[in-house]
Amino acid sequence: MDGTPGVITLTTDFGPAGPFVGIMKGVLLGHAPGARVIDLTHEVAPWGTAEAAFWVARSYAWFPRGTVHVVVVDPGVGTERAILACTHDGHVFIAPDNGILPAIAGPGTALHALAADWPGRRGWPAPGNTFHGRDLFAPLAAVFATGAARPADIGPPFATPVPSTLPRATRDGDVVTGSVVALDRWGNLITTIDAALLAGIPHPRVAIGHREVRVYPTYGAAPPGALLALVSSFGTLEIAWREGNAAQLLGLAHGARVTVSPGTP
């Protein structure tokens, strides 16, 4: 970068209440005036590292190359867990060492851990124990967004990151098995099953929560009041209730098992 602040996205489990997101933005702008800060989502389920990784992995490509993506879903805040950063596909990512970055960038990407003395060398205040989003993640994102440093500059490669916590869907013959990774505000159950895994399965039927549902191309193609499955705009299978809340109807949430198998016409 040329020193002009770029785009920074924020993904957290902070929710809409409280000053936490606003304070992070204040710190970002204090270090990088003019940066364009985008809220990707602050509605990740509490401590939902797999959900956070899913949303960032499925969203980052819609932003300009060079965007800095900050993920603060951090059950281990204040402990010895590392803060990691990497460059992947022309973007920069920052997250705790809790499986988020391996799920986004894959096992071949070099992850760099923030050296313990790095913040002090840059004159940052000593961090507290419970709000590293403010004290470490935001200043670090600003440094990257202005081009003052790269992930490789903050510390050595980190050899033993926590593996990805994002469950992988699998296919065995014509049977695909995955799980619910996120719920949206309409109560749609978003799964880990990529559309490519469904290729060639004749008349696929989706089993979830002791119910079997048909795959439709759109919400509106299903009859009113129907429970349905479809491939979402993020390229993964989701289960919906037309004009209703599928999560409430089924009584299911994160981690629920989903199976796709051949059905009848």
Wavefront OBJ file of the C-alpha trace (Angstrom):
o trace
v 0.000 0.000 0.000
v 1.013 3.652 -0.411
v 0.177 4.668 3.170
v -3.404 5.625 2.382
v -5.597 3.598 4.754
v -7.557 0.876 3.051
v -10.573 -1.239 3.936
v -10.896 -3.066 7.255
v -13.690 -5.535 8.023
v -14.794 -6.516 11.515
v -16.288 -9.860 12.487
v -17.082 -10.460 16.171
v -19.457 -12.152 18.567
v -19.986 -8.865 20.447
v -23.599 -8.396 19.345
v -25.327 -4.999 19.072
v -25.310 -4.085 22.773
v -22.569 -2.218 24.558
v -19.750 0.041 23.368
v -17.325 -2.650 22.237
v -17.646 -2.384 18.457
v -17.702 1.410 18.598
v -14.541 1.526 20.690
v -12.736 -0.779 18.262
v -13.684 1.561 15.433
v -12.457 4.531 17.434
v -9.076 2.881 17.958
v -8.853 1.945 14.291
v -9.522 5.492 13.162
v -7.134 6.878 15.744
v -4.327 4.808 14.244
v -5.478 4.981 10.619
v -7.547 8.126 9.965
v -9.546 7.735 6.799
v -9.703 3.942 6.922
v -12.954 2.487 5.645
v -14.251 0.211 8.384
v -16.947 -2.290 7.383
v -19.002 -4.355 9.817
v -19.122 -7.819 8.289
v -21.086 -9.199 11.238
v -21.194 -8.867 15.003
v -23.880 -11.537 15.330
v -21.663 -14.607 15.397
v -22.924 -16.942 18.119
v -20.957 -16.399 21.351
v -17.608 -18.209 21.151
v -18.609 -19.455 17.679
v -15.178 -19.802 16.090
v -16.409 -22.158 13.350
v -19.239 -19.802 12.398
v -16.877 -16.826 12.298
v -14.482 -18.714 10.032
v -17.360 -19.768 7.773
v -18.665 -16.216 7.260
v -15.251 -14.690 6.630
v -14.183 -17.481 4.275
v -17.397 -17.065 2.275
v -17.317 -13.254 2.277
v -13.786 -11.912 1.923
v -13.579 -12.266 -1.870
v -16.335 -9.631 -2.268
v -13.963 -7.004 -0.871
v -11.048 -5.304 -2.670
v -7.712 -7.059 -2.615
v -5.614 -5.688 0.210
v -8.560 -5.564 2.625
v -7.677 -6.354 6.245
v -10.154 -8.742 7.877
v -10.250 -8.709 11.689
v -11.958 -11.607 13.466
v -12.454 -11.215 17.217
v -14.226 -14.323 18.446
v -11.887 -15.027 21.283
v -12.874 -17.372 24.132
v -9.228 -17.455 25.226
v -8.768 -13.695 25.561
v -6.224 -12.838 28.255
v -4.584 -16.263 28.201
v -1.345 -17.326 26.519
v -3.094 -18.009 23.226
v -1.372 -16.312 20.289
v -2.703 -13.606 17.993
v -2.119 -14.664 14.396
v -2.025 -12.857 11.066
v -1.571 -14.037 7.513
v -1.779 -13.001 3.891
v -4.033 -15.153 1.732
v -5.408 -14.583 -1.763
v -4.356 -10.933 -1.683
v -6.104 -10.214 1.634
v -4.830 -9.902 5.205
v -6.469 -11.766 8.079
v -6.071 -11.367 11.851
v -7.589 -13.716 14.451
v -6.783 -15.505 17.700
v -5.101 -18.886 17.569
v -8.312 -20.869 17.921
v -8.771 -22.501 14.531
v -10.217 -19.531 12.642
v -7.333 -18.749 10.273
v -6.591 -22.360 9.251
v -10.258 -22.668 8.266
v -10.060 -19.537 6.109
v -6.610 -19.765 4.563
v -5.929 -23.497 4.520
v -3.010 -25.507 5.879
v -0.409 -24.219 3.415
v -0.598 -20.554 4.429
v 2.117 -19.132 6.683
v 0.646 -17.804 9.924
v 2.655 -15.294 11.953
v 2.225 -14.802 15.693
v 2.336 -11.352 17.217
v 5.603 -11.152 19.169
v 5.141 -10.273 22.837
v 7.340 -7.184 22.585
v 5.931 -5.895 19.285
v 3.117 -3.706 20.705
v 5.501 -2.115 23.220
v 8.026 -1.331 20.501
v 5.315 0.591 18.674
v 4.319 2.512 21.785
v 0.906 0.946 22.287
v -0.488 0.983 25.842
v -0.145 -2.245 27.792
v -3.154 -4.435 26.915
v -5.793 -5.353 29.446
v -6.939 -8.907 30.014
v -10.433 -8.860 28.540
v -10.596 -6.536 25.508
v -7.840 -7.406 23.068
v -10.102 -6.300 20.226
v -9.454 -2.757 21.432
v -5.905 -3.138 22.705
v -4.249 -5.409 20.125
v -6.432 -6.396 17.176
v -7.531 -2.874 16.214
v -4.064 -1.275 16.344
v -2.607 -4.226 14.449
v -5.274 -3.966 11.745
v -4.515 -0.265 11.361
v -0.811 -0.999 10.911
v -1.604 -3.436 8.124
v -4.226 -1.178 6.535
v -1.743 1.696 6.210
v 0.978 -0.553 4.851
v 3.286 0.189 7.785
v 3.845 -3.548 8.300
v 2.945 -6.926 6.882
v 1.992 -10.104 8.734
v 5.531 -11.424 8.266
v 6.858 -8.409 10.188
v 5.020 -8.974 13.480
v 6.696 -12.183 14.534
v 7.989 -15.554 13.373
v 5.959 -18.197 11.568
v 3.740 -20.071 13.996
v 4.382 -23.775 13.663
v 1.571 -25.268 15.744
v -1.698 -23.346 15.247
v -4.935 -24.798 16.562
v -6.442 -26.777 13.658
v -9.566 -25.571 11.901
v -12.708 -25.878 13.993
v -14.958 -25.622 10.929
v -16.423 -29.105 10.337
v -15.969 -30.427 6.812
v -18.856 -31.975 4.945
v -18.137 -35.356 3.374
v -19.517 -37.404 0.496
v -19.628 -41.190 0.363
v -21.104 -42.335 -2.929
v -24.354 -40.431 -3.288
v -24.670 -39.583 0.398
v -23.412 -36.239 1.723
v -23.126 -35.521 5.439
v -22.599 -32.100 6.977
v -23.841 -29.911 9.795
v -25.459 -26.586 10.582
v -22.796 -23.907 11.013
v -24.900 -20.719 11.267
v -28.410 -19.335 11.635
v -29.520 -16.126 9.979
v -32.118 -13.643 11.249
v -34.900 -15.429 9.353
v -34.134 -18.695 11.126
v -32.601 -20.352 8.070
v -30.175 -23.151 8.973
v -26.971 -22.666 6.996
v -24.852 -25.763 6.545
v -21.280 -26.738 5.756
v -22.410 -28.622 2.631
v -20.948 -26.985 -0.455
v -23.062 -27.035 -3.607
v -20.316 -28.914 -5.462
v -20.821 -31.914 -3.173
v -24.392 -32.272 -4.444
v -23.423 -32.694 -8.101
v -24.892 -35.796 -9.703
v -27.110 -36.853 -6.794
v -30.449 -37.746 -8.388
v -33.469 -35.910 -6.940
v -31.631 -35.017 -3.717
v -33.537 -35.137 -0.449
v -32.293 -33.515 2.727
v -32.717 -35.133 6.145
v -32.490 -32.925 9.233
v -34.011 -33.309 12.667
v -36.124 -36.363 11.767
v -37.596 -34.455 8.837
v -36.966 -34.949 5.145
v -37.226 -31.957 2.848
v -37.088 -31.332 -0.858
v -34.489 -29.156 -2.576
v -35.933 -26.137 -4.407
v -34.127 -23.554 -6.554
v -35.493 -20.564 -4.591
v -37.552 -19.806 -1.486
v -40.497 -18.720 -3.622
v -40.516 -21.953 -5.613
v -41.665 -23.889 -2.541
v -45.356 -23.970 -1.577
v -46.412 -21.488 1.126
v -45.611 -22.860 4.573
v -43.256 -25.548 3.212
v -40.010 -26.626 4.810
v -37.389 -26.627 2.070
v -33.704 -26.796 1.235
v -31.836 -24.716 -1.313
v -28.364 -23.611 -2.303
v -27.814 -20.149 -0.839
v -26.046 -17.142 -2.326
v -22.943 -18.288 -0.422
v -22.888 -21.568 -2.347
v -23.877 -23.827 0.527
v -26.980 -25.793 1.346
v -29.445 -24.223 3.763
v -32.774 -25.304 5.221
v -35.597 -22.785 5.361
v -39.280 -22.581 6.173
v -41.053 -20.463 3.615
v -42.108 -17.294 5.432
v -41.291 -18.905 8.762
v -38.414 -19.708 11.096
v -36.958 -23.139 10.322
v -34.687 -23.161 13.380
v -37.659 -22.657 15.689
v -39.859 -25.104 13.785
v -37.262 -27.867 14.005
v -35.842 -26.911 17.386
v -32.334 -27.103 15.960
v -29.247 -24.909 16.035
v -25.501 -24.999 15.452
v -24.044 -28.448 14.974
v -27.237 -30.220 13.896
v -26.523 -33.099 11.516
v -27.660 -32.796 7.895
v -27.678 -35.607 5.322
v -28.366 -35.453 1.589
v -29.167 -38.609 -0.346
v -30.958 -39.625 -3.563
v -34.715 -39.337 -3.543
v -37.574 -40.112 -5.858
v -38.841 -37.768 -8.574
l 1 2 3 4 5 6 7 8 9 10 11 12 13 14 15 16 17 18 19 20 21 22 23 24 25 26 27 28 29 30 31 32 33 34 35 36 37 38 39 40 41 42 43 44 45 46 47 48 49 50 51 52 53 54 55 56 57 58 59 60 61 62 63 64 65 66 67 68 69 70 71 72 73 74 75 76 77 78 79 80 81 82 83 84 85 86 87 88 89 90 91 92 93 94 95 96 97 98 99 100 101 102 103 104 105 106 107 108 109 110 111 112 113 114 115 116 117 118 119 120 121 122 123 124 125 126 127 128 129 130 131 132 133 134 135 136 137 138 139 140 141 142 143 144 145 146 147 148 149 150 151 152 153 154 155 156 157 158 159 160 161 162 163 164 165 166 167 168 169 170 171 172 173 174 175 176 177 178 179 180 181 182 183 184 185 186 187 188 189 190 191 192 193 194 195 196 197 198 199 200 201 202 203 204 205 206 207 208 209 210 211 212 213 214 215 216 217 218 219 220 221 222 223 224 225 226 227 228 229 230 231 232 233 234 235 236 237 238 239 240 241 242 243 244 245 246 247 248 249 250 251 252 253 254 255 256 257 258 259 260 261 262 263 264 265
